[in-house]
Amino acid sequence: MGIVTDLATFLRARWDEEEADSALFHELDCPGEGAGAAGRGCCCPCPAQIRAQIATYRRILADCEQRIACEEAQGVCWPLQSILAFKSMQALALSFELHPAWEDSWYP
């Protein structure tokens, strides 16, 4: 796999983990039944905010991948749009730099 694909796969895996963990941010005074109630009738704002933020990151990543794929299809190797898209992907990944799967080539 290429560096772009590796980074995209890494980001998706981290965001999947964060989405799964978002249920842990359950407020004590919520009428739901415990931490597992997040998403099932739970009215705590934090899990929904986390999932909304991750959804936004996923849309940004999809846009970046689309821009890179479009320019690759045109046969141009790393033109401006691809470089900017990859730099955006690197910036999204920076918060995970301490993860064991992090690669140093992903620093922005």
Helices and strands as residue ranges (DSSP letters): H 3-21, G 22-24, G 35-37, H 45-73, H 80-93, G 94-96, G 104-106
